[in-house]
Amino acid sequence: MTDDDRVFKALADPSRRFLLDLLFARDGRTLTELERELEMTRFGVAKHLRVLEEAGLVVVRRSGREKLHYLNPVPIRQIHDRWIDKFTEQHVTALIDLKRTLEEES
């Protein structure tokens, strides 16, 4: 499985996307803090976090006895640059120009 495949797999699940949203809002959360936000067992949350770690989307650092989870946005940016940006730049610009032209004619 490639790095891109791991990222797409990780992002495919709504619970994992929610975990990323939580870490985006406040980085450095423990498993217990993340578990409180989901209607899921501790084991389920840990399993989702493991998938996110394997994809490189979450980085874990130990602080004493705690494991803190941090968002790593780099893989998402790489996906954006490779798969989204190249397809949208020219097309979106053309659509915006078309929209303006049609609105001016109305």
FENHUGI-V186204 format. One record per pair of residues at least 6 apart in sequence whose ideal C-beta (glycine too) atoms are under 8 Angstrom apart, sorted by the first residue. I is the first residue (numbers start at 1). J is the second residue. If there is no record, write none. Layout:
# FENHUGI-V186204
i=<I;I>
j=<J;J>
This chain:
# FENHUGI-V186204
i=<1;3;3;3;4;4;4;4;6;6;6;7;7;7;7;7;7;7;8;9;9;10;10;10;10;10;10;11;11;11;11;11;13;13;15;15;15;15;16;16;16;18;18;19;19;19;19;19;19;19;20;20;20;20;22;22;22;23;23;23;23;23;23;24;24;27;27;28;28;28;28;29;29;30;30;30;30;31;31;31;31;31;31;32;34;34;34;35;35;35;38;38;40;49;49;52;53;53;55;56;56;56;57;57;57;57;58;58;58;58;59;59;59;59;60;60;60;60;61;61;61;62>
j=<9;55;56;75;78;79;82;83;54;55;56;55;56;57;75;76;78;79;79;51;55;16;51;52;54;55;57;17;20;55;57;76;48;51;38;40;44;48;48;51;52;37;38;34;38;45;48;49;52;58;52;57;58;71;29;34;37;29;34;58;69;70;71;71;73;70;71;61;68;69;70;68;69;66;67;68;69;42;45;46;49;67;69;42;45;49;69;41;42;45;44;45;48;58;69;58;59;60;75;72;74;75;71;72;75;76;69;70;71;72;69;70;71;72;67;68;69;70;67;68;70;68>
